[in-house]
Amino acid sequence: MRLTQLRSFHAVAVAGGFTAGARLLHISQPTVTNQVHDLEEKYGVELFLRRGRRIALTRLGEQLFALAQQIFAFESEGVHLLEDSGELRSGQLRIGAVGPFHVTEMLARFNQRFPGILVRVDVGNSQTVLNALRDYRIDVAVVAQVSHDVRFHSVACGRDPIVIVVNRKHRFAKRRSIAVDELQGERMIVREEGSTTRKALDDALHRAGVLPDVVMEIGSREAIREAVIKGVGIAAVSEVAYVPHRVLRMVRVRVRDEDVVRVIAGKVLERVGG
């Protein structure tokens, strides 16, 4: 059974005649008549009782009509689903981000413009997020680096300075800024491998020929904050992620003579390379 045959049968049943059914489908009446005839002949059945110009559904025709109603209702729902999704009236957007601070403002604007789209956000370091994008577990990645991987298309969204956070009793605490070379030998808490905050700091230290004393590697912003508050060491964090402690047990110090920044980029998977 071809869908065109079922569509002609359904139109004739709805309109109450072959001519009216043809008008409903915007095709010729002989075409509709032939399609219904071919359907009946193929299966050796009678779907309409023909009494001159009047027609009526047979018992089998009534059963097929009920099924056709469901089929075309589902078809209509499918069309609406695709149209709504294509026009961003409904659907889901999966985003991976290096932190909630980098996507909150963008997501607020997106939600105002497309309130029907459900947004799901997963947070991780840049490498974790890019791996999820590569594996199609997310649709868009907001990361703190611009890679040259040919599989990804990226657009720079902004620049995120790296700052140093210290315990309020540290000698840097009363300074507004420090030079990179002042980090020589400093006890430092660093992020895990794959973090672009760590990479931005490491690149700046390497350019300046500075070697701090790395005492701890932690993969959590919250755990780094607590370690700094307890005086374990100092740490580098993105300025946008820095939240002043309510009792000022931790303060921020800027790096004045080095461009220590992360370029925040939105990426989508454009094509799969070798």
N, C-alpha and C positions, 0 to 999 in steps of 0.2 A: 504494500500500500504506500503510495506516494503522499507526501504531505499536501500537495496541491489538490489531490483528489479528496482528501479529508476536509480541506478548507472549503472546497466547492460544496460538498455534502452539507457541511455545517452552515454555510451561507444560505443555501436553499431552505434548510430546516428553520433557520432563524427568520428569514424573510417571508416564508410561506409560499414560495414559487421559484421556478427557474429564472424567469426574467428579473424578478426582484432580487434574487440572489446574485445574479450577474451584475446588477447595478451596485449592489453592496460591495462587490469586489472590484468594480471598475474594469470588468472584462466582458467579452461578448457572451451572449446567452448560449450560442452553440458550444462554446468552449466549456461552459459550466455543465451543460447537458452531457457532453461527451465524457467529461471527467467523472461524473456520477455514474454514467452508464458503464464506463470501463471498470470502475470500482465494483459495481454489482456483478458484472460479468466475470471478473477475475476470481471472485469467491463464490460465484453461483448463488447469489442471494438477492433478495428484494428489499430495498431500504425505504422506498416510498410506494404508497398506493396511489395510482394515477387514475383520476376520474375526470376526464376531460381536461379542463384547465385547472382543476382543483387537485391538490395533492395532500397526502397525510402520511405521517411516519408509520411504518410497520412496527411490530413489537421489537424486532431486531434493530430497526432504525432508531427507536427511542433509546435503546441501550447504548448504541453507538454514539448517539447525540449526547448523552450524558458524559461519556468518556471524552468526546470532542470538546465539550464545554470545559472540562478540567484541563485538557491539553492546551487549549488556547488561553486559558486563564494563567497557566504556568508560563506560557510564552510571553504574555503581557507583563507578568511580574519580572521575568528575565530582562525584558526590554527596559523597564523602569529601573531595575537594579543597575544595568549598564549605563543608562543615561545619567542617573544620579551619581554614580561613581565617576564617570567621565567629567562631569561638571562639578565634582567635589562637594556634592550635597550629602553624600553618605560614604561610608567606608572606614578604613582604619589605616593609620600611618604609624609605622614602627621606627622609632628613632633611637640611635645609640649616641651617648654623649660622654665626654670626659668628666662632666660634673653638672649638677643641676643649675649652677650659676650661669653657665654659658648658653643655656637653651630657654630659661624661664621667660625672658622678655620676648624672644622670638615666638615661643609657643603661645603666649598670651595674645600676641597680634594675630597669629594664625587662627586661634580659636575664635576671635572676634570676626574674622573674615569668613571662616568655614566652620560654623558651629556644629554641623552635622558629622564632622569627621572625628572619630575616636582616635586619640593620640596615646601611644604607649611608649614610655621612655625607659631604656635600660642604661645604667651608668657603669663605666669601667675606664681603664686607662686607654690611651689611644690605640695601642696594638690590639687589645681585646676587642675594642669597638670595630676596628678595621677588619679583624678576622670575622666578626659577626656579619659585617656588610658583605664581605667576600663570599660567605656561606649562605647568603640570602636570608639570614635570620632577622635582619632589619632592612629598612628601605633607605634610610639616610643616616649618615654618621656626622656628628659635630665633634671635631677633634682639634687638638692644639698643635697641628703640624700640617704642612702641605707636602704630601709625598709626590714622587714622580712616577708612581706606578701607573702604567698605561691602562690598567683595568678600571681606574677611578677617574671620574671627572670631579674637580673640586673648585669651589669659589671661596675666596677669602671673605670672612665675615667681620673681622676686627683684629685688634692687637691687644694682647693681654700681658702687661708687665709682670715680671717676677720680683717679689719683694722678700726680704729676710724678716722672719719673726723670731723674737727673743723673749726670754723671761724678763720681767720688769727689773730684776736685780742685776741683769747683765750690763756690762759697761757700754754696750751699744744702745741701751734702752732710752737714753736721753738724747740720742742723736736723731736728726731727721733723715740723714743719709750717710752711707759709708762708701768707701772705695772698694773695688773688687780685691785689691791686694791685701786689704785688712782681714780677709777671710783666711789668709795663710795660717795653717795650724789650728784653726778654730774647730771645736768639737761640733760636728754637724750630723743632723739626722736627715737622711735622704729618702726619696720615694723609690719604689721598686723599679727594676729594669722594665722598659717599655713606657714609662711615664715621660711625657714631654716636658713637664716641669723639671724633672731631673736632667733631661737632655739639654734644655735651655741653660740650666745652671752649669752643667759639665762643660758645655761649649764655651761659655764665658770664662770659666776658670782655666780651661786649656789655653785659650787665647792670651790670657793674662799670665800664664805660667804659675798659677796658684794651686797649692795642694792643701786642702783642709784636712782635718782629722775626722774621717767618717766613723762615727761610733755606733750608728744604728741605721738599718734599712727597714722602712715601714710602708706598707701598701695601703694605708688608710689615712685620710686627712684628719679625722677625729683623733686617731691614736697619735699622730704626729703632734697635734695641738697639745694633747695631754702630756706628751714627753717634754715638749718645750716648756710648758707651765711648771713641770716638776724640775726643770733645770738640767735635764739630761744633755741638752745641746741646743743649738740654733737650727733653723730649717728655712728652706726656700719654698714659698707657696705662690700661687698666682694671686695677683692683687684682687681680682674679682671674687676669689674664693675666701679672702681674708675677712673674718668676722671678729671685730674687737671683743675681747673678753669682758664680761659684765663687771668684773671687779679689777680690770686692768692688770691681770697677772701675766698678760702677754701683749707685746706691742709690735708694731710694724716699723721697719726701717727700709727706706728705698736705697737702691744701688745707683749712684749718681753718674759714674763715669763709664758705664758699659751698657750697651743696648741689650738687656736681658729680657727678651719678650718671647711670647708664643703667638704665632699667627693662627687665630681660630678659623677653621675652614669647615664648610659643609660639603660633604662628598656623597655621590651616588655611584652605584656600580654601573658603568657605561658599557663595558664589554669584558669578556673573559679572555685574557691572554694566555700564552703558553705556560 
